[in-house]
Amino acid sequence: MKQVTFDDNGLIPAIVQDADTGEVLTLAYMNEEAIEKTLATKETWFYSRKRQALWNKGATSGNKQIVQSVSLDCDQDAILLQVKPLGPACHTGESTCFHQELLQDQPASFTMINQLTEKIKTRKETPIADAYTTYLFQEGIDKILKKVGEEASEVIIAAKNYDKKEITWEIADLTYHTLVLMELLDISVANIKHELQKRHIQKGDSK
């Protein structure tokens, strides 16, 4: 293990981040044993300052966090864990412990696609009369495929016209309808990210 700088209590703050969405899930503390168990089991282990004991996230609730990567900051006195959460991170049932907003001038853009997919999923599971997304799901795959084809054609036309505003609009339309199709076919944004990573990131400079 690389050199870790613990505080006077033998602890280091640990930031837990959703590896797929980038959302910060929680801030906890780890001692040396918690780090060792986390690396060995690929599950998050922390040290409870209140109980003065080690604990495995999700051991009782089932909301485990599968560790994808572990990094130290430049001073080696804070640790970042990127995880795949198997349930809410917060004891309140919220996906993140950071759900009490003090200021939000503008929603974080990195969460937008995930927020949109959740809204699309909600429209599928709980239809709302006159909602466009509800209408698409009610019409079924043929209608959705037709819209994807139309929007793709409009992207091509906008690109040929070299109209940045128009092509931005059309790509947004294509993205939305593609996300509806993905929800219908049970394909997640994470599935697409992982495929792109395999093709273009893990293969280095071949692409």
C-alpha positions as CSV (number, residue, x, y, z in Angstrom):
1,M,0.0,0.0,0.0
2,K,1.2,3.5,-0.8
3,Q,2.1,5.8,2.1
4,V,-1.2,7.2,3.6
5,T,-1.2,10.2,5.9
6,F,-3.6,9.5,8.8
7,D,-4.7,12.2,11.3
8,D,-3.9,12.0,15.0
9,N,-6.7,9.5,15.5
10,G,-5.4,7.2,12.8
11,L,-8.1,8.2,10.3
12,I,-8.3,9.5,6.8
13,P,-11.4,11.1,5.2
14,A,-12.9,9.0,2.4
15,I,-15.0,10.5,-0.4
16,V,-17.3,8.0,-2.1
17,Q,-18.3,8.7,-5.7
18,D,-20.6,6.9,-8.1
19,A,-18.3,5.6,-10.8
20,D,-21.0,5.8,-13.5
21,T,-22.7,9.2,-12.7
22,G,-19.9,11.1,-11.0
23,E,-22.3,11.9,-8.1
24,V,-20.6,12.2,-4.7
25,L,-22.4,9.7,-2.4
26,T,-20.9,10.3,1.0
27,L,-18.0,11.3,3.1
28,A,-16.8,8.8,5.7
29,Y,-13.6,7.9,7.5
30,M,-11.2,5.0,7.2
31,N,-8.4,3.7,9.3
32,E,-5.6,1.4,8.1
33,E,-7.7,-1.8,8.6
34,A,-10.7,-0.3,6.7
35,I,-8.5,0.5,3.8
36,E,-7.0,-3.0,3.8
37,K,-10.4,-4.7,3.9
38,T,-11.7,-2.4,1.2
39,L,-8.8,-3.3,-1.1
40,A,-9.1,-7.0,-0.3
41,T,-12.9,-7.4,-0.6
42,K,-13.6,-4.7,-3.2
43,E,-16.4,-3.4,-0.9
44,T,-16.4,-0.2,1.1
45,W,-15.3,-0.5,4.8
46,F,-15.2,2.5,7.1
47,Y,-14.4,3.4,10.7
48,S,-17.3,4.8,12.7
49,R,-16.1,7.6,15.0
50,K,-19.3,7.4,16.9
51,R,-19.3,3.7,17.6
52,Q,-15.5,3.4,17.5
53,A,-15.8,0.4,15.3
54,L,-15.2,-0.9,11.8
55,W,-18.3,-1.3,9.5
56,N,-19.0,-2.7,6.1
57,K,-21.4,-0.5,4.1
58,G,-24.5,-2.4,3.3
59,A,-23.8,-5.3,5.6
60,T,-27.2,-5.1,7.2
61,S,-29.2,-3.0,4.6
62,G,-27.9,-4.7,1.5
63,N,-26.9,-1.3,0.0
64,K,-23.3,-2.4,-0.6
65,Q,-20.9,-0.4,-2.7
66,I,-18.7,-2.3,-5.1
67,V,-15.3,-0.6,-5.4
68,Q,-14.2,0.2,-9.0
69,S,-11.1,2.3,-8.1
70,V,-9.3,3.8,-5.1
71,S,-7.1,7.0,-5.3
72,L,-5.1,9.2,-2.9
73,D,-5.0,13.0,-3.2
74,C,-1.7,14.8,-3.8
75,D,-1.0,15.1,0.0
76,Q,-2.0,11.5,0.6
77,D,-4.3,12.7,3.4
78,A,-7.7,12.1,1.7
79,I,-8.9,9.1,-0.3
80,L,-11.4,8.8,-3.2
81,L,-13.4,5.6,-3.8
82,Q,-15.3,5.3,-7.0
83,V,-18.0,2.6,-6.6
84,K,-21.0,0.9,-8.1
85,P,-23.7,1.4,-5.5
86,L,-26.2,-1.4,-5.0
87,G,-28.7,0.9,-3.2
88,P,-29.0,4.3,-1.6
89,A,-25.9,5.6,0.1
90,C,-27.8,7.6,2.8
91,H,-29.5,6.0,5.8
92,T,-32.5,8.3,4.9
93,G,-33.0,6.3,1.7
94,E,-31.6,9.1,-0.5
95,S,-29.2,8.0,-3.2
96,T,-26.6,10.5,-1.8
97,C,-25.9,11.9,1.7
98,F,-25.5,15.3,0.1
99,H,-29.3,15.9,-0.6
100,Q,-29.8,19.0,1.6
101,E,-29.2,21.9,-0.7
102,L,-27.9,25.2,0.6
103,L,-27.4,26.8,-2.9
104,Q,-28.1,25.7,-6.4
105,D,-27.7,28.5,-8.9
106,Q,-27.8,26.0,-11.7
107,P,-28.1,22.2,-11.7
108,A,-24.8,20.3,-12.2
109,S,-24.6,19.4,-15.9
110,F,-22.8,16.1,-15.3
111,T,-26.0,14.7,-13.7
112,M,-28.4,15.9,-16.4
113,I,-28.4,12.8,-18.6
114,N,-29.0,10.6,-15.5
115,Q,-31.8,12.9,-14.3
116,L,-33.4,12.8,-17.8
117,T,-33.2,9.0,-17.9
118,E,-34.8,8.8,-14.5
119,K,-37.6,11.1,-15.7
120,I,-38.1,8.9,-18.8
121,K,-38.2,5.8,-16.6
122,T,-40.8,7.4,-14.4
123,R,-43.0,8.3,-17.4
124,K,-42.8,4.7,-18.5
125,E,-43.7,3.2,-15.1
126,T,-46.2,6.0,-14.0
127,P,-47.8,7.4,-17.2
128,I,-49.1,10.9,-17.1
129,A,-51.9,11.8,-19.6
130,D,-50.9,14.2,-22.3
131,A,-47.2,13.9,-21.5
132,Y,-45.1,13.4,-24.7
133,T,-42.9,10.7,-23.2
134,T,-46.0,8.8,-22.1
135,Y,-47.4,9.0,-25.6
136,L,-44.2,7.5,-27.1
137,F,-44.3,4.5,-24.8
138,Q,-48.0,4.0,-25.5
139,E,-47.4,4.0,-29.2
140,G,-44.6,1.5,-28.9
141,I,-41.3,0.7,-30.6
142,D,-42.4,1.5,-34.2
143,K,-43.3,5.1,-33.3
144,I,-40.1,5.5,-31.2
145,L,-37.9,4.2,-34.0
146,K,-39.6,6.5,-36.5
147,K,-38.8,9.5,-34.3
148,V,-35.2,8.4,-33.9
149,G,-34.9,8.1,-37.7
150,E,-36.5,11.5,-38.3
151,E,-34.3,13.2,-35.7
152,A,-31.2,11.6,-37.2
153,S,-32.1,12.9,-40.6
154,E,-32.7,16.4,-39.2
155,V,-29.2,16.3,-37.6
156,I,-27.7,15.6,-41.0
157,I,-29.6,18.4,-42.6
158,A,-28.6,20.9,-39.9
159,A,-25.0,19.8,-40.2
160,K,-25.1,20.3,-44.0
161,N,-26.4,23.8,-43.3
162,Y,-23.5,24.6,-40.9
163,D,-26.1,26.0,-38.4
164,K,-24.6,25.5,-34.9
165,K,-27.8,26.5,-33.1
166,E,-30.0,24.3,-35.3
167,I,-27.7,21.3,-35.1
168,T,-27.5,21.7,-31.3
169,W,-31.3,21.6,-31.1
170,E,-31.5,18.6,-33.4
171,I,-28.8,16.6,-31.6
172,A,-30.7,17.3,-28.3
173,D,-33.9,15.9,-29.9
174,L,-32.0,12.8,-31.2
175,T,-30.4,12.2,-27.8
176,Y,-33.8,12.4,-26.0
177,H,-35.5,10.0,-28.4
178,T,-32.6,7.6,-28.3
179,L,-32.8,7.6,-24.4
180,V,-36.5,6.8,-24.7
181,L,-35.6,3.9,-27.0
182,M,-32.9,2.7,-24.6
183,E,-35.4,2.7,-21.7
184,L,-37.9,0.7,-23.8
185,L,-35.2,-1.9,-24.5
186,D,-33.7,-1.8,-21.0
187,I,-30.3,-0.4,-22.1
188,S,-28.7,2.0,-19.6
189,V,-26.4,4.9,-20.1
190,A,-23.8,3.0,-18.1
191,N,-24.1,0.2,-20.8
192,I,-23.2,2.7,-23.5
193,K,-20.4,4.3,-21.5
194,H,-18.8,0.9,-20.8
195,E,-19.0,0.0,-24.5
196,L,-17.4,3.3,-25.5
197,Q,-14.7,2.8,-22.9
198,K,-13.9,-0.6,-24.3
199,R,-13.7,0.7,-27.8
200,H,-12.0,4.1,-27.4
201,I,-10.3,4.4,-24.0
202,Q,-9.0,1.0,-23.1
203,K,-7.5,0.5,-26.6
204,G,-5.4,3.6,-26.3
205,D,-4.5,5.5,-29.4
206,S,-5.8,2.9,-31.9
207,K,-9.0,4.9,-32.4
